[in-house]
Amino acid sequence: MPEPQAPALISPNSVLANALLRTIDMIRPRVQAMRPRRIEFIVGTQINGAPHLGTHLVQSSAFLLAQQARRTFRVDTAVRFSALDNVPYDIILDPETHHAYQQTYFHALGKDDIADLVTGLLPGVLRFALRRD
């Protein structure tokens, strides 16, 4: 006879919203437990074209959270960008199997051209990333 298992803990959507006064409270317990000398925030950015509103919102939020963490916890903070090559440059549908085959930007353009694409599309973001307050 199988042993009874403990029930799963399922959190409703509203728990986080009602439990936090500020966004910084999401990392407060871990920072207080670890006492880090530095906090790094990693922001993944898809490199499939010019940044759109969602891209800017996520990246801006990362900088604001890093700034707030620096002030609140008195530690050095940084924001790092990670280029995500997970958006298709081209998708080819096999007519017999109907499987979709995806080619990424990196594989379509090559290492040098993808670097040019990233630096060409994100100059404003990169300038902002180098700024310190």
C-alpha positions as CSV (number, residue, x, y, z in Angstrom):
1,M,0.0,0.0,0.0
2,P,1.5,3.4,-1.0
3,E,2.3,5.8,1.7
4,P,0.1,8.9,1.9
5,Q,1.7,12.0,0.4
6,A,1.4,15.5,1.9
7,P,-0.9,17.7,-0.1
8,A,0.5,20.1,-2.6
9,L,0.9,23.7,-1.5
10,I,-0.9,25.8,-4.2
11,S,-0.6,29.6,-4.0
12,P,-3.4,31.7,-5.4
13,N,-2.5,34.6,-7.8
14,S,-3.2,37.2,-5.2
15,V,-0.7,36.1,-2.5
16,L,2.3,38.0,-4.0
17,A,0.3,41.2,-4.7
18,N,-1.1,41.3,-1.2
19,A,2.1,40.3,0.6
20,L,4.4,42.8,-0.9
21,L,4.4,46.5,-0.3
22,R,7.2,47.2,-2.9
23,T,8.8,45.2,-5.7
24,I,12.1,45.2,-3.7
25,D,10.4,43.0,-1.1
26,M,10.6,40.1,-3.6
27,I,14.4,39.8,-3.0
28,R,14.6,41.1,0.6
29,P,14.5,37.7,2.3
30,R,17.2,36.2,0.2
31,V,19.4,39.4,0.6
32,Q,18.9,39.4,4.3
33,A,19.8,35.6,4.5
34,M,22.8,35.7,2.2
35,R,24.2,39.2,2.9
36,P,25.8,39.5,-0.6
37,R,28.4,42.0,-1.4
38,R,26.9,42.5,-4.9
39,I,23.6,41.8,-6.6
40,E,23.4,41.2,-10.3
41,F,20.2,41.3,-12.3
42,I,20.2,39.4,-15.6
43,V,18.0,40.7,-18.4
44,G,17.4,38.5,-21.4
45,T,16.7,40.3,-24.7
46,Q,15.6,38.7,-27.9
47,I,17.7,39.9,-30.8
48,N,15.2,39.6,-33.6
49,G,14.7,43.2,-34.4
50,A,14.4,46.7,-33.0
51,P,13.4,46.7,-29.3
52,H,9.7,47.2,-28.7
53,L,7.8,48.6,-25.7
54,G,7.9,45.3,-23.8
55,T,11.7,45.1,-24.2
56,H,12.1,48.7,-22.9
57,L,9.8,48.0,-20.0
58,V,11.6,44.9,-18.8
59,Q,15.1,46.5,-19.2
60,S,14.0,49.7,-17.5
61,S,12.5,47.7,-14.7
62,A,15.7,45.9,-14.2
63,F,17.7,49.1,-13.8
64,L,15.1,50.6,-11.4
65,L,15.2,47.4,-9.3
66,A,19.0,47.5,-9.3
67,Q,18.9,51.1,-8.2
68,Q,16.4,50.4,-5.5
69,A,18.4,47.4,-4.2
70,R,21.6,49.5,-4.1
71,R,19.9,52.1,-2.0
72,T,17.9,49.8,0.2
73,F,20.6,47.1,0.9
74,R,23.7,49.3,0.5
75,V,25.4,46.9,-1.9
76,D,26.9,47.2,-5.3
77,T,24.4,46.3,-8.1
78,A,24.7,45.6,-11.8
79,V,22.5,44.8,-14.7
80,R,23.7,42.3,-17.3
81,F,22.3,41.8,-20.7
82,S,21.9,38.3,-22.2
83,A,21.1,38.1,-25.9
84,L,18.6,35.4,-26.4
85,D,18.8,33.7,-29.8
86,N,15.5,31.9,-29.6
87,V,13.4,33.8,-32.1
88,P,13.4,32.3,-35.6
89,Y,15.1,34.1,-38.5
90,D,13.3,31.7,-40.8
91,I,10.9,28.8,-40.3
92,I,10.6,26.1,-43.0
93,L,7.7,23.7,-43.0
94,D,8.4,20.2,-44.3
95,P,5.6,19.6,-46.8
96,E,5.5,15.8,-46.1
97,T,5.8,15.7,-42.3
98,H,4.5,19.2,-41.5
99,H,7.3,19.6,-39.0
100,A,8.5,23.2,-38.6
101,Y,12.3,23.7,-38.7
102,Q,13.6,26.9,-37.2
103,Q,16.8,28.7,-38.1
104,T,18.0,31.2,-35.5
105,Y,19.5,34.6,-36.3
106,F,23.0,33.5,-35.2
107,H,23.0,30.6,-37.6
108,A,21.5,32.7,-40.4
109,L,23.8,35.7,-40.0
110,G,27.0,34.4,-38.3
111,K,28.9,35.6,-35.3
112,D,30.1,38.9,-36.7
113,D,26.8,40.0,-38.3
114,I,24.8,39.1,-35.1
115,A,27.2,41.3,-33.1
116,D,26.6,44.2,-35.5
117,L,22.8,43.6,-35.3
118,V,22.8,43.7,-31.5
119,T,25.0,46.8,-31.2
120,G,23.1,48.5,-34.0
121,L,19.7,47.9,-32.5
122,L,20.4,48.6,-28.9
123,P,22.7,51.7,-28.8
124,G,20.3,53.7,-26.5
125,V,20.0,50.8,-24.1
126,L,23.7,50.2,-24.0
127,R,24.4,53.9,-23.4
128,F,21.8,53.9,-20.5
129,A,23.4,50.7,-19.2
130,L,26.8,52.4,-18.8
131,R,25.4,55.3,-16.9
132,R,25.6,55.4,-13.1
133,D,23.6,57.6,-10.8
